Amino acid sequence: MTSFFDIKDLSKKDLERIIDDSIDIKKNGCDKILKNKNVLMIFEKPSLRTRVSFEVCINDLGGNSLILNSNEFKFGERESIYDSTKVLDRYVDFMIIRSFEHSILKEVESNFSKPIINALTNHSHPCQVIADLVTFKEKFGNFKNKKVSWFGDYNNVTQSWVEAAALLDINFSIACPSEVSVSKNTIKWFEENNKNLIISDNFNDIAKNSDCIMTDTWISMGDKKDKYVDHFKPFQVNSNVMSLAKKDAIFMHCLPAYRGIEVTDEVIDSKMSVVFDQAENRVHAQKSIIKHCCRDNH
């Protein structure tokens, strides 16, 4: 059994299997691999899609779901992370954690003997990107040499996409203001995997011939609304941007979306948009991730 923290922790073979298993589960269902298992979800950050989709997964897979939200529990708040984790290790068979700091997951893992799934941290959001990859493969059939272009701020979803792109031979580009930073460790890791990560403030060049254009909210700037809107406004995904992509290109957004800010209604409601396919595929992708974590041959 194994935990699932980041896409870069996977081999290419494992990543491809998780994606393919997601598609198979969507078509044919999945065995009750969580039968008689207690799965604890700890959500230190609020959630709609992640929480509901994981509850559906656990129920469909025969498990019993328990939930602790931020009003009830936060790691390290009333007792040490070590003590609370050791207690939970005696109670439950699986943990799904949505937290702020990635380091919390690492500390919990070192004291928990069963699988843990990263349901989002400030560093990465691998469950979302697995669902994105499932959606992409459903539309195009493969990944090799496809061009995926990210518009806007570099955030946790971008991080997980960068990791997936390196493993799957996807040409990944980022259109963002020049001062938006990408960690040196990420760039180094990407280059070590024989990939060239393109980052540019020339959004027209980034959009050209893209198979997929995606964005996310700009809230992660943590600034006042008028400031971040003005700062990122040139990187809004609109019909002009989509017209530069390939004719069969798709638009992705992990939601929630601020319509009229990072994306126009015209784009998100168009036939190019697959945002609700992405949301649906969270269920199937997460079942596949749980299946991956339950495998005995790791």
TILOZA-991840 format. One line per 2 residues: number of its first residue (from 1); their letters; for each residue x, y, z of N, C-alpha, C, CB. Coordinates in steps of 0.2 Angstrom, whole numbers. Each point is the difference from the previous one (the first is absolute). Glycine has a CB too. Example, Ala and Ser with C-alpha at 12.3 -4.5 7.8 and 13.67 -1.06 7.14 Angstrom:
<semars>
1) as) 66 -28 39 -4 6 0 4 6 0 -9 -6 6 | 7 11 -10 4 6 1 -4 5 3 6 -3 -10
</semars>
This chain:
<semars>
1) mt) 4 -6 0 -4 6 0 4 6 0 -9 -6 6 | 7 11 -9 4 6 -1 -4 7 1 8 -7 -8
3) sf) -5 12 9 -3 7 0 0 3 -7 3 1 13 | -7 4 -13 0 4 -7 1 7 2 -8 -8 -6
5) fd) 14 11 5 1 7 2 1 5 -6 5 -4 10 | -1 1 -15 2 5 -6 0 -5 -6 6 9 8
7) ik) -7 -6 -14 0 -4 -6 8 -1 -1 -10 5 -5 | 14 -1 7 7 -2 -2 3 -6 4 2 12 -2
9) dl) -6 -14 7 2 -6 4 -1 -6 -4 -2 6 11 | -2 -6 -16 -3 -5 -4 5 -2 -6 -12 3 3
11) sk) 13 -9 -5 3 -2 -6 -5 2 -6 7 -9 6 | -4 9 -12 -4 1 -6 -5 -5 0 9 6 -6
13) kd) -7 -12 7 -5 -6 -1 -5 0 5 9 -7 -3 | -8 9 10 -5 1 5 -5 5 -2 8 -4 9
15) le) -5 10 -11 -5 5 -2 -5 -2 -6 9 9 4 | -6 -12 -9 -4 -2 -6 -5 -5 3 9 2 -8
17) ri) -7 -7 12 -5 -5 3 -6 4 4 10 -9 0 | -8 14 4 -5 3 4 -5 4 -5 8 1 9
19) id) -6 2 -14 -4 3 -5 -4 -5 -4 8 9 -2 | -5 -15 0 -4 -5 -4 -5 -3 5 10 -2 -8
21) ds) -8 1 14 -5 -3 5 -6 4 1 10 -6 5 | -9 13 -5 -5 4 1 -5 0 -5 8 8 5
23) id) -6 -9 -12 -4 0 -5 -4 -7 0 8 7 -7 | -5 -12 9 -3 -7 0 -5 0 6 10 -5 -4
25) ik) -8 8 10 -5 1 5 -6 4 -2 9 -1 8 | -8 6 -11 -6 4 -3 -5 -4 -4 8 10 0
27) kn) -5 -15 -4 -4 -4 -4 -3 -6 3 7 4 -9 | -3 -7 13 -2 -7 3 -1 0 8 6 -5 -10
29) gc) -4 10 13 -1 0 7 7 -3 3 -13 -1 -1 | 12 0 8 6 -2 4 -2 -5 5 7 11 -3
31) dk) -2 -15 5 -2 -5 6 0 4 6 6 -9 -6 | -9 6 11 -1 3 7 6 0 4 -12 -3 0
33) il) 17 6 -3 7 0 3 1 3 7 4 0 -11 | -9 4 13 0 3 7 -5 -3 5 3 10 -6
35) kn) -6 -16 4 -5 -4 4 3 -1 7 -5 -5 -10 | 2 7 15 2 0 7 5 4 2 -4 -12 0
37) kn) 6 17 -4 5 5 1 -3 7 3 8 -6 -9 | -5 9 14 -1 6 2 4 6 -3 -4 -5 11
39) vl) 2 9 -15 4 5 -3 -2 7 3 0 -7 -11 | 5 10 14 0 7 3 2 5 -5 2 -5 11
41) mi) -7 10 -12 2 6 -4 1 6 5 -6 -4 -10 | 12 7 9 1 6 4 1 6 -4 6 -7 9
43) fe) -11 11 -9 0 6 -4 2 7 4 -9 -6 -8 | 15 8 8 2 6 3 -2 6 -5 9 -6 7
45) kp) -10 5 -13 -3 5 -5 -6 -2 -2 12 3 -4 | -17 2 2 -7 -2 -2 0 -3 -7 -4 9 7
47) sl) -1 -13 -8 0 -3 -7 -7 -2 -2 11 -5 3 | -12 5 -9 -7 -3 -3 2 -6 -4 -5 12 0
49) rt) 8 -11 -5 1 -6 -5 5 -5 3 -1 8 -9 | 6 -6 13 4 -5 2 -3 -4 6 10 7 -3
51) rv) -14 -4 7 -3 -4 6 -5 -4 -3 2 9 8 | -7 -6 -12 -6 -4 -2 3 -6 -4 -8 10 0
53) sf) 12 -9 -5 3 -5 -4 3 -6 4 1 9 -10 | 3 -7 15 3 -5 4 -5 -4 4 10 7 0
55) ev) -15 -4 2 -5 -3 4 -4 -5 -5 -1 10 8 | 0 -8 -14 -3 -5 -5 4 -5 -1 -6 9 -5
57) ci) 13 -8 4 5 -6 -1 -1 -5 6 8 8 -7 | -7 -5 13 0 -5 5 -6 -4 1 8 8 6
59) nd) -14 -5 -7 -6 -3 1 -1 -6 -6 -5 10 5 | 7 -8 -11 0 -4 -6 5 -6 1 -4 9 -7
61) lg) 9 -8 10 5 -5 1 -1 -4 7 8 7 -7 | -14 -6 10 -1 -4 6 2 2 6 0 -9 -7
63) gn) 4 15 8 3 2 6 -5 4 4 11 0 -6 | -9 2 12 -3 4 5 4 7 0 -5 -10 7
65) sl) 1 15 -8 4 7 0 -1 4 6 -1 0 -13 | 6 3 16 0 4 5 3 7 -2 0 -10 9
67) il) -3 15 -6 3 7 -2 1 4 6 -6 -1 -11 | 12 4 11 2 6 4 1 6 -4 5 -8 9
69) ns) -9 13 -7 2 7 -4 4 4 5 -11 -1 -7 | 12 7 4 5 5 4 -3 2 6 5 4 -11
71) ne) -11 -4 12 -3 2 6 0 -5 6 -8 7 -7 | 10 -13 5 0 -5 5 8 -2 1 -11 -4 -4
73) fk) 15 4 -1 7 -3 1 5 4 -5 -5 -11 4 | 10 12 -1 6 2 -4 6 -3 3 -5 11 -3
75) fg) 10 -14 -2 6 -3 3 4 5 3 0 -8 -9 | 2 6 15 5 4 4 -3 6 4 8 -3 -8
77) er) -15 3 8 -3 6 4 -1 -1 7 -6 2 -10 | 3 -8 12 -1 -2 7 5 -5 3 -12 3 -2
79) es) 15 -6 -3 5 -5 3 5 -1 -6 -8 -6 8 | 14 3 -7 5 -1 -5 -3 -4 -6 9 1 9
81) iy) -6 0 -15 -2 -4 -6 1 -7 2 2 9 -8 | 4 -11 11 2 -7 2 -5 -3 4 12 3 0
83) ds) -15 0 5 -5 -3 5 -6 -1 -4 5 5 10 | -8 0 -14 -6 -1 -3 0 -6 -5 -3 12 2
85) tk) 9 -12 -6 1 -5 -5 0 -7 2 6 9 -7 | -2 -9 13 0 -7 3 -6 -3 2 11 3 4
87) vl) -16 2 -1 -6 -2 2 -5 -2 -6 1 8 10 | 0 -4 -15 -4 -2 -6 2 -6 -4 -2 12 -1
89) dr) 8 -14 2 3 -6 -3 -3 -6 3 10 6 -2 | -13 -5 8 -3 -6 4 -7 0 -2 8 1 10
91) yv) -11 4 -13 -7 0 -1 -2 -1 -7 -1 8 9 | 4 -5 -14 -2 0 -7 5 -4 -5 -6 11 2
93) df) 3 -13 -8 4 -4 -4 3 4 -6 -7 -9 3 | 5 16 -4 2 4 -5 -1 7 2 -3 -9 -9
95) mi) 7 14 6 -1 7 1 0 4 -6 5 -1 12 | -10 5 -13 0 5 -6 1 7 4 -7 -8 -8
97) ir) 12 12 6 2 6 3 0 6 -5 6 -7 9 | -10 12 -7 0 6 -4 3 5 5 -10 -3 -8
99) sf) 16 6 7 3 4 5 4 6 -3 1 -10 7 | 1 15 -3 4 5 -3 7 -2 -2 -7 8 7
101) eh) 11 -10 -2 7 -1 -1 1 -8 -2 2 9 9 | 2 -9 -14 2 -7 -2 4 -4 5 0 5 -12
103) si) 4 -1 16 4 -3 5 -4 -4 5 8 9 -2 | -14 -7 3 -5 -3 5 -1 -8 -3 -5 11 4
105) lk) 4 -11 -10 -1 -7 -3 6 -5 1 -8 5 -8 | 14 -2 7 6 -4 1 1 -2 8 5 6 -10
107) ev) -7 -1 14 1 -2 7 -5 -5 2 4 11 2 | -10 -11 -4 -6 -4 1 2 -7 -2 -8 9 -1
109) es) 11 -9 -6 2 -7 -3 5 -3 4 -2 5 -11 | 7 -2 14 5 -3 4 -2 -3 6 7 8 -4
111) nf) -14 -7 6 -2 -3 7 -7 -4 -2 6 9 7 | -7 -10 -13 -7 -3 -2 2 -6 -4 -7 11 1
113) sk) 5 -17 1 2 -6 -4 -4 -2 -6 4 -4 11 | -9 8 -12 -5 -2 -6 0 6 -5 -7 -7 8
115) pi) 3 6 -14 1 5 -5 -3 6 2 -1 -9 -8 | 4 14 5 -3 7 0 0 3 -7 5 2 12
117) in) -10 2 -13 -1 3 -7 0 8 1 -7 -10 -4 | 11 13 0 0 7 0 -6 3 -4 13 0 1
119) al) -18 3 3 -6 2 -3 1 8 -2 -7 -9 6 | 13 11 -5 2 7 -2 4 3 6 -10 2 -7
121) tn) 16 1 5 3 5 5 2 6 -4 5 -10 6 | -2 15 -3 2 6 -4 6 -2 -5 -3 7 10
123) hs) 6 -13 -9 5 -2 -5 -3 -3 -6 8 -1 9 | -12 -4 -8 -3 -4 -6 -7 -2 1 12 -4 -2
125) hp) -15 2 -4 -7 -3 0 0 -6 -5 -5 12 3 | 8 -17 -1 1 -6 -5 -7 -3 -2 12 -2 5
127) cq) -16 2 0 -7 -4 -2 -3 4 -6 -1 -4 12 | 1 11 -11 -3 4 -6 3 -2 -6 -3 9 8
129) vi) 10 -9 -8 3 -1 -7 -1 -7 -3 9 9 4 | -9 -14 1 -2 -7 -3 -7 1 -4 7 -6 10
131) ad) -12 9 -7 -6 1 -3 1 4 -6 -6 -1 11 | 10 6 -12 1 4 -6 3 -5 -5 2 11 7
133) lv) 3 -15 -5 3 -4 -5 -5 -6 -3 11 2 6 | -15 -4 -1 -5 -5 -3 -5 4 -5 0 -6 11
135) tf) -2 12 -9 -4 4 -5 4 1 -7 -6 5 10 | 12 -4 -9 4 2 -6 1 -7 -4 6 9 6
137) ke) -5 -14 -3 1 -7 -4 -7 -2 -3 9 -3 7 | -14 5 -4 -7 -2 -3 -1 4 -6 -5 -2 11
139) kf) 7 8 -11 -1 5 -6 5 -2 -6 -4 9 8 | 11 -10 -6 5 -1 -5 3 -7 -1 2 12 2
141) gn) -3 -16 3 2 -7 -1 8 -1 2 -8 -1 -9 | 12 6 9 7 0 2 2 7 3 2 -10 -8
143) fk) 4 10 10 3 6 3 7 2 -4 -5 -3 11 | 8 -2 -14 7 2 -3 0 6 -5 2 -13 1
145) nk) 2 17 1 1 6 -4 -6 5 -1 8 -7 -6 | -13 6 10 -5 4 1 2 7 3 -9 -10 0
147) kv) 6 15 -2 2 7 3 -6 2 5 7 3 -10 | -5 -2 16 -5 2 6 3 7 2 -3 -12 3
149) sw) -1 17 -3 2 7 2 -4 2 6 3 2 -12 | 0 0 17 -3 3 6 1 8 0 3 -11 6
151) fg) -9 14 -4 0 7 0 -2 2 7 -4 0 -12 | 9 5 14 -2 3 7 6 -1 5 -12 -1 -3
153) dy) 9 1 9 5 -1 6 3 -7 0 -7 9 6 | 13 -10 -3 3 -7 1 -3 -2 7 10 2 -8
155) nn) -14 -8 8 -2 -2 7 1 -7 0 -8 9 0 | 4 -12 5 1 -7 2 -2 -5 -6 -2 3 12
157) vt) -3 -1 -16 -3 -4 -6 6 1 -5 -12 2 3 | 15 3 -4 5 1 -5 6 -5 2 -4 12 -3
159) qs) 6 -12 9 5 -4 2 -1 -7 -1 2 8 9 | -8 -11 -8 -1 -7 -2 -1 -1 -7 -6 -1 11
161) wv) 4 6 -15 0 -1 -7 7 0 -3 -11 6 0 | 16 -2 3 7 0 -2 3 -7 1 1 12 3
163) ea) -3 -15 2 3 -6 2 -3 -6 -5 1 4 12 | -8 -3 -13 -3 -5 -5 3 1 -7 -10 0 7
165) aa) 11 6 -9 2 1 -7 7 -3 -1 -6 11 0 | 11 -10 5 6 -3 -1 0 -8 -1 5 10 7
167) ll) -9 -13 -3 -1 -7 -1 -3 -3 -6 -1 0 12 | -4 4 -15 -4 -2 -5 2 3 -7 -9 -2 8
169) di) 14 6 -8 3 3 -7 -5 5 -2 6 -11 -3 | -9 15 7 -5 5 -2 5 6 0 -10 -5 5
171) nf) 8 9 -10 4 7 -1 -4 5 4 4 -3 -11 | -2 5 17 -3 4 5 3 7 0 -3 -10 7
173) si) -2 15 -8 2 7 0 -4 4 4 4 -1 -12 | -1 6 15 -3 5 5 0 7 -3 3 -8 10
175) ac) -9 11 -10 -1 7 -2 -1 4 6 -4 -3 -12 | 8 7 15 -1 4 6 4 6 0 -2 -11 6
177) ps) 1 16 -1 4 5 0 7 -1 2 -10 6 4 | 15 -2 -6 7 -2 0 2 -1 7 2 6 -10
179) ev) -5 -3 15 2 -1 7 -3 -6 4 1 12 0 | -5 -16 -4 -3 -6 3 6 -5 1 -12 2 -4
181) sv) 13 -5 9 6 -4 1 -2 -7 0 6 9 7 | -1 -13 -9 0 -8 0 6 -2 4 -7 -1 -11
183) sk) 6 -3 16 6 -2 4 5 -3 -4 -7 -2 9 | 13 4 -7 6 -3 -3 1 -8 0 6 11 3
185) nt) -9 -14 2 0 -7 1 -4 -3 -6 2 1 13 | -8 2 -14 -5 -2 -5 3 0 -7 -9 4 7
187) ik) 12 2 -8 3 1 -7 6 -5 -1 -3 12 0 | 7 -13 5 6 -5 0 -3 -7 -1 7 7 8
189) wf) -12 -9 -4 -3 -7 -1 -3 -1 -7 -3 0 12 | 0 5 -15 -3 0 -6 6 -1 -5 -10 7 3
191) ee) 15 -3 -3 6 -1 -4 3 -7 0 2 13 1 | -2 -15 5 3 -7 1 -4 -5 -3 5 4 11
193) nn) -11 -3 -12 -4 -5 -4 0 2 -7 -7 -2 10 | 12 5 -13 1 2 -7 -6 4 -3 7 -11 -1
195) kn) -10 15 5 -5 5 -2 2 7 0 -8 -9 4 | 5 13 -8 1 7 0 -7 3 2 9 0 -9
197) li) -9 3 15 -6 4 2 0 7 -2 0 -7 10 | -5 8 -14 0 7 -3 -4 5 4 1 -5 -12
199) is) 1 10 14 -3 5 4 1 7 -3 1 -7 10 | -7 10 -12 1 6 -4 -6 5 2 6 -6 -9
201) dn) -5 12 8 -6 5 1 -3 2 -7 6 5 10 | -3 -9 -15 -3 1 -7 -6 -5 -1 11 4 -5
203) fn) -17 -2 7 -5 -5 0 -2 -2 -6 -4 5 10 | 5 -1 -16 -2 -2 -6 4 -6 -3 -3 12 -2
205) di) 10 -11 4 4 -6 -2 -2 -6 3 9 8 -2 | -10 -8 9 -2 -6 4 -6 -3 -3 6 5 10
207) ak) -11 -1 -12 -6 -3 -2 0 -3 -6 -6 9 6 | 10 -7 -11 0 -2 -7 1 -8 0 5 11 -4
209) ns) -9 -14 0 0 -7 -1 -1 -5 6 7 3 -10 | -10 0 15 -1 -4 6 -5 -5 -1 4 10 7
211) dc) -3 -16 -4 -6 -5 1 -4 1 5 7 -8 -5 | -5 11 10 -4 2 6 3 6 3 -2 -12 3
213) im) -3 17 -1 2 6 4 -4 -1 6 2 7 -10 | 1 -5 16 -3 -1 6 2 6 5 0 -12 -1
215) td) -4 13 6 2 6 5 -3 -2 6 0 8 -9 | 0 -4 14 -2 -1 7 -2 7 3 6 -11 2
217) tw) -9 11 4 -1 7 3 7 3 1 -11 -4 5 | 11 11 -4 6 4 1 0 2 8 0 4 -12
219) is) -5 -7 16 0 2 7 6 -2 3 -12 -2 0 | 16 -3 -2 6 -2 4 5 6 0 -2 -12 -4
221) mg) 1 17 0 4 6 1 0 3 7 -2 3 -12 | -4 -4 15 -1 2 7 0 8 1 6 -10 3
223) dk) -8 13 -9 0 8 0 -7 2 0 12 1 -5 | -13 6 5 -6 2 -1 -3 -1 -7 2 9 8
225) kd) -8 -10 -9 -3 -2 -6 2 4 -6 -10 -4 6 | 9 11 -5 2 5 -6 7 -1 -2 -9 8 4
227) ky) 13 -10 1 7 0 -2 2 -6 -4 3 6 10 | -6 -12 -8 2 -6 -3 -4 -1 -7 2 -5 11
229) vd) -8 8 -12 -3 0 -6 4 5 -5 -11 -2 6 | 13 7 -4 4 5 -5 6 -4 -2 -5 10 6
231) hf) 9 -13 -1 6 -3 -1 0 -6 -5 3 3 12 | -9 -7 -11 0 -6 -5 -5 1 -5 3 -7 10
233) kp) -6 13 -11 -5 0 -5 2 -1 -7 -5 9 7 | 11 -8 -9 2 -2 -7 0 -7 -1 7 10 0
235) fq) -7 -14 5 0 -8 0 -6 -3 1 11 1 4 | -17 3 -5 -6 -3 0 -1 -5 -6 -5 11 6
237) vn) 2 -16 -5 -2 -5 -6 -7 2 -2 7 -9 5 | -6 12 -12 -6 2 -3 -1 -3 -7 0 11 7
239) sn) -4 -9 -11 -1 -3 -7 6 2 -4 -12 1 1 | 15 5 0 6 1 -4 6 -4 1 -4 12 0
241) vm) 5 -14 7 5 -5 2 -2 -7 -3 3 7 10 | -9 -9 -10 -2 -7 -2 1 0 -8 -8 -1 10
243) sl) 7 6 -13 0 0 -7 8 -1 -3 -10 8 0 | 14 -7 5 7 -1 -2 2 -8 1 3 12 3
245) ak) -7 -15 1 1 -7 1 -2 -4 -6 -1 1 12 | 2 -8 -12 -2 -4 -6 -8 0 0 11 -7 1
247) kd) -13 5 -7 -7 0 -1 -4 -5 5 2 3 -12 | 1 -8 14 -3 -5 4 2 0 8 0 -7 -10
249) ai) 3 13 11 3 1 7 -6 0 5 10 7 -5 | -8 -8 11 -4 0 6 2 5 5 -3 -12 -2
251) fm) -2 14 6 1 5 5 -1 -4 7 -3 10 -7 | 8 -9 12 -1 -3 6 1 5 6 5 -10 -5
253) hc) -9 9 10 0 4 6 -2 -5 6 -3 11 -6 | 7 -11 11 -2 -5 6 -6 2 4 12 -3 0
255) lp) -14 10 -1 -6 2 4 2 1 8 -8 -5 -9 | 5 9 12 -5 5 -2 4 6 -4 -7 -2 10
257) ay) 2 4 -15 3 6 -4 -3 6 1 1 -8 -9 | 3 13 8 -3 7 1 -1 3 -7 6 2 10
259) rg) -12 -4 -12 -2 2 -7 1 8 -2 -9 -10 0 | 11 11 -5 1 7 -2 7 3 2 -12 1 0
261) ie) 16 -5 4 6 2 3 6 -5 -4 -5 4 11 | 6 -10 -9 5 -4 -3 -2 -3 -6 5 -2 11
263) vt) -12 2 -12 -3 -3 -6 -7 3 -2 6 -11 3 | -7 12 -9 -7 3 -2 -5 -6 0 6 9 -6
265) de) -12 -7 7 -6 -4 -1 0 -4 -6 -7 8 7 | 9 -4 -13 0 -2 -6 4 -6 -1 -2 11 -4
267) vi) 8 -12 7 4 -5 0 -2 -6 4 9 8 -2 | -10 -6 9 -2 -6 4 -6 -3 -1 6 6 9
269) ds) -11 -3 -13 -6 -3 -2 0 -3 -7 -6 8 8 | 12 -8 -11 0 -2 -7 1 -7 -1 5 11 -3
271) km) -6 -13 -3 1 -8 -1 8 -2 1 -9 1 -9 | 13 4 9 7 -1 1 1 -2 8 4 8 -10
273) sv) -8 -6 14 1 0 7 -2 -8 3 -3 13 1 | 8 -15 3 -1 -7 3 0 0 7 5 -5 -10
275) vf) -7 11 13 1 1 7 -5 -5 4 3 12 -2 | -9 -13 0 -4 -5 4 2 -7 -1 -9 8 -1
277) dq) 12 -10 -5 3 -6 -1 6 -1 5 -3 0 -12 | 7 5 13 5 0 5 -2 -1 7 6 8 -7
279) ae) -12 -5 9 -3 0 6 -2 -8 1 -3 13 0 | -1 -15 -5 -2 -7 1 5 -5 1 -10 3 -7
281) nr) 16 -2 3 5 -5 0 4 0 6 1 2 -12 | -2 3 17 3 0 6 -2 -7 4 0 13 1
283) vh) -6 -15 -2 -3 -6 4 4 -6 -3 -11 5 2 | 11 -6 -9 4 -6 -2 7 0 1 -9 0 -9
285) aq) 12 6 8 7 1 1 2 -2 7 1 9 -9 | -5 -7 14 2 -1 7 -1 -7 2 -3 12 2
287) ks) -2 -15 -5 -1 -8 1 6 -3 -2 -12 1 -2 | 15 1 -4 6 -3 -3 6 1 5 -5 1 -12
289) ii) 5 5 15 6 2 4 -1 -4 6 1 12 -4 | -7 -13 7 -1 -5 6 2 -7 -2 -9 8 4
291) kh) 8 -10 -10 2 -7 -2 7 0 0 -10 -1 -7 | 13 6 4 8 0 0 3 0 7 -1 7 -10
293) cc) -2 -4 15 2 0 6 -1 -6 4 -2 12 1 | -3 -16 -3 -1 -7 3 4 -6 -3 -11 5 2
295) rd) 15 -3 -8 3 -5 -3 6 -3 5 -2 5 -11 | 3 -12 11 5 -3 4 7 -1 -3 -10 -6 5
297) nh) 11 8 -11 6 -1 -3 5 6 0 -6 -9 -7 | 4 14 11 5 6 0 6 -2 5 -10 8 -3
</semars>
